[in-house]
């Protein structure tokens, strides 16, 4: 059985199929990337996996369990974390405070023990702090630990959002355009983080990305889609050379001349 799979998933908005019978499987420890032109349905697939959207048809399985209809708040508890195209952080909280938000799913104490701050609660709080500090060290965020998000440059915010997702201790990480808005040096750094997340942390990664240099650098396999439909699947090189993919990116007339 595969680690993660989507089977013939489809979703409609106002009679238009944004995703049309897409299927793919992801192996444990793999970096799997979904590419396609703007409006191809890439982020919609992430929203389906995250249970933000309800499927019109199809099935989603994670670690041999059907998660097609689980409540949205259960997705992270199953071990699936996510970042977003548009950074979703608390601007007036510090980096550490934002990372601790990612520890919320692991909190077991009740309201009374929190109010009294019992010894058991203090121990758990220290544990969550250590986990957040581990992520700060992993992503080299020590310099920014106590700074508010609103005061940080865009590239650092992207890393903080990645860190918050890692604080949930995911088995699988969904990265929605991690290089969006980054300069060349920041994109290179992001590629290092993604590779380390796979190699050092053992986390499976599914990525949506437009930067084909990043895709080619870190991806084990690539799925290309357009208008919500399957175009090609294979290694980065195979997909980049596929005539249907070239046509989707460049247009039919230009694609013929490539």
C-alpha positions as CSV (number, residue, x, y, z in Angstrom):
1,X,0.0,0.0,0.0
2,X,1.2,3.6,-0.7
3,X,1.9,6.1,2.0
4,X,-0.5,8.6,0.6
5,X,-2.8,8.5,-2.4
6,X,-5.6,10.4,-4.0
7,X,-7.9,8.4,-6.3
8,X,-10.0,10.0,-9.1
9,X,-10.6,13.2,-7.1
10,X,-12.8,15.9,-8.6
11,X,-14.4,19.1,-7.4
12,X,-16.8,21.6,-9.0
13,X,-17.4,25.2,-8.5
14,X,-20.5,26.6,-10.2
15,X,-20.6,23.7,-12.6
16,X,-16.9,24.1,-13.6
17,X,-14.5,21.3,-12.7
18,X,-11.5,22.8,-11.0
19,X,-10.0,19.3,-10.5
20,X,-11.1,16.6,-12.8
21,X,-10.4,12.9,-11.8
22,X,-6.9,13.4,-10.6
23,X,-5.0,10.4,-9.2
24,X,-1.5,10.0,-7.8
25,X,0.4,8.2,-5.1
26,X,3.3,9.5,-2.9
27,X,5.8,7.2,-1.3
28,X,7.1,7.7,2.3
29,X,10.2,9.9,2.4
30,X,9.6,11.3,-1.1
31,X,9.5,14.9,-2.4
32,X,6.6,15.0,-4.8
33,X,5.8,18.2,-6.7
34,X,2.7,19.3,-8.5
35,X,3.3,21.9,-11.3
36,X,1.1,23.6,-13.9
37,X,0.2,27.0,-15.2
38,X,-1.8,29.5,-13.1
39,X,-5.3,28.3,-12.5
40,X,-4.4,24.7,-13.2
41,X,-5.9,23.5,-9.9
42,X,-2.7,22.9,-7.9
43,X,-3.7,24.8,-4.7
44,X,-7.2,23.4,-5.0
45,X,-5.7,19.9,-4.6
46,X,-4.0,21.1,-1.4
47,X,-7.3,22.6,-0.2
48,X,-9.0,19.2,-0.9
49,X,-6.2,17.3,1.0
50,X,-6.5,19.8,3.9
51,X,-10.3,19.3,4.0
52,X,-10.9,23.0,3.3
53,X,-12.9,21.8,0.3
54,X,-15.3,18.9,0.1
55,X,-14.8,16.5,-2.8
56,X,-17.4,16.1,-5.5
57,X,-16.1,12.6,-6.0
58,X,-13.0,10.5,-5.3
59,X,-11.0,9.2,-2.3
60,X,-8.0,10.3,-0.2
61,X,-5.9,7.7,1.8
62,X,-3.1,8.4,4.2
63,X,-1.2,5.5,5.9
64,X,-3.9,3.1,4.7
65,X,-6.7,5.1,6.3
66,X,-9.5,6.8,4.4
67,X,-9.3,10.5,5.3
68,X,-11.7,11.7,2.6
69,X,-14.3,13.0,5.0
70,X,-12.5,13.6,8.3
71,X,-13.1,17.0,10.0
72,X,-10.7,19.7,9.0
73,X,-9.3,20.0,12.5
74,X,-8.3,16.3,12.4
75,X,-6.0,16.7,9.4
76,X,-3.0,18.0,11.5
77,X,-3.6,15.4,14.2
78,X,-3.3,12.7,11.5
79,X,0.2,14.1,10.8
80,X,-0.4,16.4,7.8
81,X,0.8,20.0,8.0
82,X,0.7,22.8,5.5
83,X,2.1,26.2,4.5
84,X,0.2,28.7,2.3
85,X,0.8,30.8,-0.8
86,X,0.0,33.9,1.2
87,X,1.8,33.8,4.6
88,X,-0.7,33.1,7.4
89,X,1.1,34.2,10.6
90,X,0.2,36.3,13.7
91,X,1.9,39.6,12.8
92,X,2.0,41.1,16.3
93,X,3.3,37.9,18.0
94,X,7.0,36.9,18.1
95,X,8.6,34.1,16.1
96,X,8.6,31.9,19.1
97,X,5.0,32.5,19.9
98,X,4.0,31.7,16.3
99,X,6.0,28.5,16.4
100,X,4.3,27.5,19.7
101,X,0.9,27.8,17.9
102,X,2.1,24.7,15.9
103,X,2.4,22.8,19.2
104,X,-1.3,23.3,20.0
105,X,-2.4,19.9,18.6
106,X,-0.1,18.2,21.1
107,X,-1.4,20.0,24.2
108,X,-3.2,17.7,26.6
109,X,-3.8,19.8,29.7
110,X,-7.3,21.1,30.7
111,X,-8.4,24.6,31.5
112,X,-8.1,24.2,35.3
113,X,-4.5,22.9,35.2
114,X,-3.6,25.7,32.8
115,X,-5.1,28.3,35.2
116,X,-3.3,26.9,38.2
117,X,-0.2,26.2,36.2
118,X,0.3,22.9,37.9
119,X,3.7,21.1,37.9
120,X,2.6,18.7,35.2
121,X,1.5,21.7,33.1
122,X,4.8,23.4,33.6
123,X,6.6,20.2,32.4
124,X,4.5,20.0,29.3
125,X,5.1,23.7,28.6
126,X,8.8,23.2,28.8
127,X,8.5,20.2,26.5
128,X,6.7,22.4,23.9
129,X,9.2,25.1,24.3
130,X,12.1,22.7,23.7
131,X,10.4,21.4,20.5
132,X,9.9,25.0,19.2
133,X,13.6,25.8,20.1
134,X,14.7,22.7,18.1
135,X,12.9,24.0,15.1
136,X,14.4,27.5,15.6
137,X,17.9,25.8,15.6
138,X,17.1,23.7,12.6
139,X,16.0,26.7,10.5
140,X,18.7,29.0,11.9
141,X,16.0,31.4,13.3
142,X,17.9,32.2,16.6
143,X,18.5,35.8,15.6
144,X,14.7,36.4,15.1
145,X,13.3,34.3,18.1
146,X,11.9,37.3,20.0
147,X,11.1,39.6,17.1
148,X,7.6,40.3,16.0
149,X,6.5,38.9,12.6
150,X,5.5,42.4,11.4
151,X,9.1,43.6,11.7
152,X,10.6,40.7,9.7
153,X,11.5,40.7,6.0
154,X,9.3,38.5,3.7
155,X,11.9,35.8,3.2
156,X,12.2,35.2,7.0
157,X,8.5,35.1,7.4
158,X,8.3,32.3,4.8
159,X,10.8,30.3,6.9
160,X,8.8,31.0,10.1
161,X,5.7,29.7,8.5
162,X,7.6,26.6,7.5
163,X,8.8,26.3,11.1
164,X,5.3,26.5,12.5
165,X,4.3,23.6,10.3
166,X,7.3,21.6,11.5
167,X,6.3,22.3,15.1
168,X,3.3,20.1,14.6
169,X,5.7,17.2,14.0
170,X,4.1,16.1,10.7
171,X,4.6,12.9,8.9
172,X,3.7,14.7,5.6
173,X,4.2,18.4,4.8
174,X,2.3,20.3,2.1
175,X,4.3,23.3,0.8
176,X,2.3,25.7,-1.3
177,X,4.7,27.7,-3.5
178,X,7.5,27.9,-0.9
179,X,9.7,30.0,-3.2
180,X,7.0,32.5,-4.1
181,X,8.3,36.0,-3.5
182,X,11.8,34.9,-2.7
183,X,15.0,36.1,-4.3
184,X,17.6,33.8,-5.8
185,X,19.6,33.4,-2.6
186,X,16.5,32.8,-0.5
187,X,15.2,30.3,-3.0
188,X,18.5,28.4,-2.7
189,X,18.2,28.4,1.1
190,X,14.7,27.1,0.8
191,X,15.9,24.2,-1.4
192,X,18.4,23.3,1.4
193,X,15.6,23.3,4.0
194,X,13.3,21.2,1.9
195,X,16.1,18.6,1.3
196,X,17.0,18.6,5.0
197,X,13.3,18.1,6.0
198,X,13.3,15.0,3.9
199,X,16.8,13.6,4.7
200,X,17.2,14.7,8.4
201,X,13.7,14.8,9.7
202,X,12.3,11.9,7.5
203,X,9.2,14.0,6.5
204,X,7.4,13.3,3.2
205,X,6.9,16.5,1.2
206,X,4.3,17.3,-1.4
207,X,5.0,20.7,-3.0
208,X,3.2,23.0,-5.4
209,X,5.7,25.3,-7.1
210,X,6.3,27.5,-10.2
211,X,10.0,27.8,-9.9
212,X,11.2,25.0,-12.1
213,X,14.8,25.3,-10.9
214,X,13.7,24.6,-7.4
215,X,11.5,21.8,-8.7
216,X,14.3,20.2,-10.6
217,X,16.7,20.5,-7.6
218,X,14.6,18.9,-4.9
219,X,11.9,16.8,-6.5
220,X,11.9,13.0,-6.7
221,X,8.9,12.9,-8.9
222,X,6.7,15.6,-10.5
223,X,3.0,15.7,-11.5
224,X,2.0,18.2,-14.2
225,X,-1.7,19.3,-14.5
226,X,-3.6,21.8,-16.5
227,X,-7.3,22.9,-16.2
228,X,-7.6,20.4,-13.4
229,X,-6.6,17.5,-15.5
230,X,-3.6,15.1,-15.6
231,X,-0.9,16.0,-18.1
232,X,2.2,14.0,-17.2
233,X,4.1,12.3,-14.3
234,X,7.7,11.4,-13.9
235,X,11.1,12.7,-13.0
236,X,11.6,16.5,-13.2
237,X,13.5,16.1,-16.5
238,X,10.9,13.8,-18.0
239,X,8.0,16.2,-17.2
240,X,9.9,19.3,-18.4
241,X,10.5,17.6,-21.8
242,X,6.9,16.3,-22.2
243,X,5.3,17.9,-25.2
244,X,1.9,18.3,-23.5
245,X,3.6,20.2,-20.6
246,X,5.5,22.4,-22.9
247,X,2.3,23.2,-24.8
248,X,0.5,24.0,-21.5
249,X,3.2,26.5,-20.5
250,X,4.0,28.1,-23.8
251,X,0.8,27.7,-25.8
252,X,0.1,25.3,-28.7
253,X,1.8,27.3,-31.4
254,X,5.0,27.9,-29.5
255,X,5.0,24.4,-28.0
256,X,5.3,23.0,-31.6
257,X,8.4,25.0,-32.1
258,X,10.2,24.0,-28.9
